[in-house]
């Protein structure tokens, strides 16, 4: 009898990710498709027809992969863009009607919890507390958690800005001072709120800072001057304050075409990486750490673990 496998799908504002694993959790297939689902959404808070076409095409592709890999059990989640879009529920229904894949739209706390449980796999064992921040296309979650005797969220906040919607709202496809200042001020308000309500300073000396999403992975590869972007090689590596400062300055100095031609960024990320860097560095500086660990591990890893143990 052919082995039955597991799958996790994570639909974000900019990308859709698929992970397929066997029933022991060993990864068999992994893919990410740039759907740009949130492109053009900010003005009217609706998915455009072109974005919906790209999203449905991604799910048709993943439905074929799920069948090809004999997936028996799966979980598919949708995050910020489907929470915010006025036609988000229509899109979720269209995905199920066209591909048979049922999407669960999760809230900011559930999103933070899944990413925390995945990212903490990259935390050093001696860190009693962790802060994880996950920069998406349409929102950014910051979470403080206690690790022992069991992983427990102490405080979490969902910021309604990510790389895609902030790039459009603050006109930051190219770096400019007015856009930078407005977005920086906006994000700092949330960071200060997080620090105060989480009582972060009380735990900071025993805390490890982790960052998920492709932004820290790309910045790390760029800082290390690797021949190309390699997210698997970057997973679990440390990005220092000096490395981050220098690399973000390089990104700001590039125009969109230069970013598109960069082996670390590429055409799909080029228009949104400036906004991503503003959000990312504002949070890092605001939290006041000297380094962070870049993590590829996140929601999908935790979904597979949950499916395996179910």
ABEGO torsion letter per residue (X at the ends): XBBBBBBBBBBBAABBBBBBBBAAGBBABBBBBBAGAABGAAAAGBBBAAAAAAAAAAAAAAAAAAAAAGBABBBBBBBAAAAABAAAAAAAAAAAAAAGBBBBBBBAAAAAAAAAAAAAAABBAABABBBBBBBBAABBBBBBBBAOABBBBABBBBBABBAAAAAAAAGAABBBAAAAAAAAAAAAAAAAAAAAAAGAAAAAAABBBBBBEAAAAAAAAAAAGBABBBAAAABGBBBBAAAAAAAAAAAAABBAAAAAABAAAEAAAAAAAAAAAAAAAAAAAAAGBABBBBBABBAAAAAAAAAAAX
